[in-house]
Amino acid sequence: MLSEIIIHVKRFYGLDHVPPIDHFDFHQQQPLPRAPYLFQGRTRPHMIGRSTIRAGLVELSRKAGARRHDGSRLDIAPHDCRRVFASEHLNNGTPPHVLRALLGHERLDTVMIYAKLYPGTLVEEYRRHVRGVYQTVHGPEVLKAPTAEEWTALERSCGLRDMGTHLCALPAGDHCPKGLVCLGCVHAQPKKAALPLFEKMRANHARELARAEARHEPLGQIASRRLELARLDQAVRRANELSVDVAQAMEVALMT
């Protein structure tokens, strides 16, 4: 738009440049530096007054049929154009410090007044940011549309909380009142395949308990170690009692 104005002014005066003109600030009551101002008169190089600009915008508003949200007529004022200019730039990523220089503000706080984030824009910008971060971390393949088979597998797996060494009877997403302290919990079903790991963990905890008792650690710490060892004992016992891997059978049943 600014380029079109520059072309028009140069063509109007038959020059290869915008002619510098004098200007007077009626608000500050002082002359301004002679410069190639863009809004110039039609008959000779002179600055257009505020009243002329306002009248021109009112005429354009009425020709365009501008209306407010209640249907009443809207006469656009010069500052409305400035407000739209600033809001559109901020919403489209122009850095605030750059916009501050363009608008002539001294502080960034003044510029941020124009940062109007509408609900639709806010949601879409947030989604765009999350999609970008997720794709950067996991790669472009994660954004592809899932197949019907993948959706079915996901729906079935949502009823199963797989903790690696065992399955939890609480569906995925449900609140765990014990804070995921799984060993010894009645909801936890140890996997028979994890029995060697449980036995190794139990042996390590037994050695650490013996060392703690020899070092005469505080009774609270020793009690905590004994509780953890009891949980491991229970996990080993329940895994040993299984004639088949119940956890694996549950998993197969949910997937079929």
C-alpha positions in Angstrom: 0.0 0.0 0.0 2.8 2.4 0.9 4.5 1.6 -2.4 1.3 2.4 -4.3 1.1 5.8 -2.5 4.8 6.6 -3.4 4.2 5.7 -7.1 1.1 7.9 -7.2 2.7 10.9 -5.6 5.8 10.7 -7.9 3.5 10.3 -11.0 1.2 13.1 -9.9 4.1 15.6 -9.7 6.0 14.1 -12.6 9.1 13.5 -10.5 11.4 10.5 -9.8 11.1 11.1 -6.1 8.6 12.3 -3.4 9.1 16.0 -3.0 10.0 17.2 0.4 7.5 19.6 2.0 7.0 21.7 5.1 4.7 20.5 7.8 3.3 22.0 11.0 2.2 20.0 14.1 -1.0 21.8 15.3 -1.1 19.6 18.4 2.3 20.6 19.5 2.1 24.0 17.9 5.5 23.7 16.3 6.9 23.2 12.8 8.2 19.8 11.8 11.3 19.0 9.7 11.0 19.4 6.0 10.6 15.8 4.7 9.0 13.8 1.8 5.6 13.2 3.6 3.4 10.8 1.7 0.0 12.3 2.3 0.2 15.4 0.1 -2.4 17.7 -1.5 -3.8 17.3 -5.1 -2.8 20.7 -6.5 0.6 21.4 -5.0 3.2 19.8 -2.7 1.7 20.5 0.7 0.7 18.3 3.7 -3.0 17.2 3.9 -4.7 18.5 7.0 -6.4 16.2 9.6 -9.9 17.3 8.7 -9.3 16.4 5.0 -8.0 12.9 6.0 -11.0 12.3 8.3 -13.5 13.4 5.7 -11.9 11.1 3.1 -12.1 8.1 5.5 -15.7 8.9 6.3 -16.5 9.0 2.6 -14.8 5.7 2.0 -16.5 4.1 5.0 -19.9 5.0 3.6 -19.1 3.9 0.1 -17.9 0.5 1.5 -21.0 0.2 3.7 -19.0 -0.3 6.9 -21.2 -1.4 9.8 -20.7 -2.1 13.5 -21.7 -5.4 15.1 -25.2 -4.0 15.9 -25.7 -3.0 12.3 -25.3 0.8 12.8 -23.1 2.8 10.4 -19.4 2.8 11.1 -17.3 5.8 10.1 -13.6 4.8 10.3 -11.2 7.3 11.9 -7.5 7.6 11.2 -6.6 6.0 14.5 -8.7 2.9 13.6 -6.3 2.4 10.6 -3.4 2.6 13.0 -5.0 0.2 15.4 -5.7 -2.4 12.7 -2.2 -2.0 11.2 -0.6 -2.7 14.6 -2.9 -5.6 15.6 -2.5 -7.4 12.2 1.3 -7.1 12.4 1.4 -8.4 16.0 -1.0 -11.3 15.2 1.2 -12.2 12.2 4.5 -12.4 14.0 6.1 -9.0 13.6 8.4 -8.4 16.6 7.1 -5.9 19.0 10.3 -3.8 19.1 10.1 -3.5 15.3 6.5 -2.4 15.5 7.4 0.1 18.2 9.8 1.8 15.9 7.3 1.9 13.1 4.6 3.4 15.3 6.9 5.8 17.0 6.2 4.6 20.5 8.7 5.0 23.3 7.8 1.9 25.3 6.9 -1.7 24.3 4.0 -1.7 26.8 2.2 0.9 24.6 2.7 -1.4 21.5 1.2 -4.4 23.4 -2.0 -2.6 23.8 -2.7 -3.5 20.2 -2.1 -7.2 20.8 -5.7 -8.4 20.3 -5.8 -12.2 20.4 -9.2 -13.5 19.4 -10.3 -17.0 20.6 -10.0 -18.6 17.2 -6.5 -17.1 16.6 -5.4 -18.1 20.1 -6.5 -21.7 19.7 -5.0 -22.1 16.2 -1.7 -20.5 17.1 -1.4 -22.8 20.2 -2.2 -25.9 18.0 0.3 -24.8 15.4 3.0 -24.4 18.1 2.3 -27.8 19.6 2.3 -29.5 16.2 5.6 -28.0 15.4 7.3 -29.0 18.7 5.8 -32.5 18.5 6.9 -33.0 14.9 10.4 -31.8 15.8 10.7 -34.3 18.6 9.1 -37.3 17.1 9.5 -36.8 13.4 7.1 -36.1 10.5 5.5 -39.6 10.5 3.7 -38.9 13.8 1.3 -36.4 12.1 0.0 -38.9 9.5 -3.6 -40.0 9.8 -3.9 -43.3 11.7 -5.5 -46.3 10.0 -8.7 -48.0 11.1 -6.6 -50.9 12.5 -4.4 -48.5 14.5 -7.4 -46.8 16.0 -8.9 -50.2 17.0 -5.6 -51.2 18.6 -5.4 -47.9 20.5 -9.0 -48.3 21.8 -8.3 -51.8 23.1 -5.0 -50.8 24.8 -6.7 -47.9 26.6 -8.2 -50.5 29.0 -4.8 -51.8 29.9 -2.1 -50.1 32.0 1.2 -51.8 31.1 3.9 -51.0 33.7 6.6 -53.1 32.1 7.1 -55.8 34.7 3.3 -56.1 35.5 -0.1 -55.0 34.4 -2.3 -52.7 36.4 -6.0 -53.5 36.7 -6.8 -49.8 36.7 -7.6 -48.6 33.1 -5.2 -46.2 31.5 -6.1 -42.7 32.6 -7.7 -43.7 35.9 -6.4 -42.1 39.2 -4.1 -44.3 41.2 -4.7 -43.7 44.9 -1.3 -45.2 45.8 0.6 -42.9 43.4 1.8 -45.8 41.2 3.5 -47.6 44.1 2.9 -50.9 42.3 4.7 -53.6 44.1 2.4 -55.3 46.6 -0.7 -53.5 45.2 -3.8 -55.6 44.8 -4.3 -54.1 41.3 -0.9 -55.1 40.1 -0.5 -58.5 38.3 3.2 -59.4 37.9 4.3 -60.8 34.6 5.8 -64.3 34.9 8.4 -63.2 32.3 9.6 -60.6 34.9 10.3 -63.2 37.6 14.1 -63.2 37.2 14.1 -59.4 37.5 12.0 -59.5 40.7 14.4 -62.1 42.2 17.4 -60.0 41.4 15.8 -56.9 42.9 14.8 -58.9 46.0 18.4 -60.1 46.5 19.8 -56.6 46.1 17.2 -55.2 48.6 18.0 -58.0 51.1 21.8 -57.2 51.0 21.1 -53.4 51.4 18.8 -54.1 54.4 21.5 -56.2 56.1 24.0 -53.4 55.6 21.6 -50.8 56.9 21.0 -52.8 60.0 24.8 -53.3 60.5 25.3 -49.5 60.1 22.5 -48.9 62.7 20.6 -46.7 60.3 17.5 -44.8 61.8 14.6 -47.1 62.4 12.4 -45.2 59.9 14.8 -46.0 57.1 15.2 -49.6 58.1 11.4 -49.9 58.2 11.1 -48.5 54.7 13.7 -50.9 53.4 11.8 -53.8 55.0 8.5 -52.7 53.5 10.1 -52.6 50.0 11.5 -56.1 50.5 8.1 -57.3 51.6 6.6 -55.9 48.4 9.2 -57.7 46.3 8.6 -60.9 48.2 4.9 -60.7 47.4 5.7 -59.9 43.7 8.0 -63.0 43.5 5.4 -65.2 45.3 2.6 -64.1 43.0 4.7 -64.6 39.9 5.8 -68.1 41.1 2.2 -69.1 41.7 1.3 -68.5 38.0 1.0 -71.6 35.9 0.8 -69.4 32.9 1.7 -65.7 32.3 -1.7 -64.3 33.4 -0.6 -60.8 32.4 0.3 -61.9 28.9 -3.1 -63.8 28.7 -4.9 -60.6 29.8 -3.1 -58.6 27.1 -3.9 -61.1 24.4 -7.6 -61.2 25.5 -7.8 -57.4 25.2 -6.2 -57.3 21.8 -8.5 -60.0 20.3 
